[in-house]
Amino acid sequence: MADAEELILSQAQELRRGTVVLACLALLEAPQYGYALLVTLNDAGVTVDGNTLYPLLRRLEKQGLLTSDWNTDESRPRKFYRVTPEGSRVRAGLVREWEDLVDSIARLTKENR
Amino acid sequence: MSGNTLTDRYVHEVVRRIPADQRADVADELRTTIADTADARGAADPEAAERAVLTEMGDPIRLAAKYADRPLALIGPELYPAYVRLLKLLLTTVLPIVVAVLVVIEVLDSNDVGAAIGSAIGGILTVGAQMIAWLTVVFALIDRSRHRETAVAEVDQWSPDDLPELRQTEKRDSGAALAIGWNALVLALIVWQHTAAPYRAGNDRIEVLDPALWSGWIWPILVGLAGVVTLEVIRFATRTCTMLHAGLYAVAELLVTLPLAWILSQHKFFNPAFLADVNNGWTVPDAVYTIAVIAVLLVSGSEIVSRFREARAQS
């Protein structure tokens, strides 16, 4: 039975993988820096490792979905990320996709419960 | 920034593997992120916390690959099957032929079974290693250039029309492997007869080809042969033949053919000392050279034409 547990764990990871982008685009409506974002995501139940999240933020920035600024007000300068208008549009599209997906899966799994 | 903390060493290992224009920014961000995480872990023992955070971030090579959005493989899944197929063909067909030739030469030369076995083992190891090494280098380079292209232009549409005919592929695969093996063999033989001077005339060891060629016409021929081998490997790996490919092939082929035809027509191909010893005073008639020149030009001409035909059929 340990095998089934392990399979669920690894498949769940596959399921979550794509949701990190959506969660980032949603959270970064307000500017946030890397580590704080990581904590917020993990507290919210979207588990992600730093070595995945930080490169991901840069990729989203390169794609024009995020923009960043160095904030030097505090003793430790930090890079704050924020969604661009383009990022907001992509997020709206992803949210629609997500809701469709939830509906479809809910319908498909109804009989099997 | 004291310069030699664990974090500094880690960050350096990451950023030296990503494009130069992003290095400073990624380094600054990574440093603050590591410090933030370590602070949150434990104020009691900052050093242990730093160590734990770096362990969690993992191998710098992996992290750098994520930042640079680069594959962590020398030869990716797209090219791997072609790589294995060609390697198998080379090691099972071309390598035995080369080794057999080496053994025959050794037996003729020294008439010693032990030496022949020695040269067989040496041949398998060195020639085999060369084949594996060069093939791997060429495929890795193709993979790198491909990855960049697809990253920029996304993937081009595949349709079932792209499926190659079964017969044709097999024929083309073995044809390409044969061409690779043949050109590499010629290249190796030219270099070998120069460095080993295998022919024995009286008490001297001499080269078969005219040694004067090494201060001139042999170089474009060697470069051309290397070019032909590389282009054939690319054709085999990508299974396509573009106009650019055909053009480059024509250049490489002409680089071999034109100097070769010139050398033959000037009767400067063989080492005069070798000819004198082999022919025992009999001179090679001019007609032989003329026929050789015509044959060389015809063969390479038809190869170039067939390459352009293939390219046009695929475009």
Interface residues (C-beta under 8 A of the other chain):
Chain A: Y33 G34 Y35 A36 V39 D49 G50 N51 T52 Y54 P55 R58 R59 W70 R76 P77 R78 K79
Chain B: Q22 D25 V26 D28 E29 L30 T32 T33 A35 D36 T37 A40 E56 M57 G58 R62 L63 K66 Y67 D69
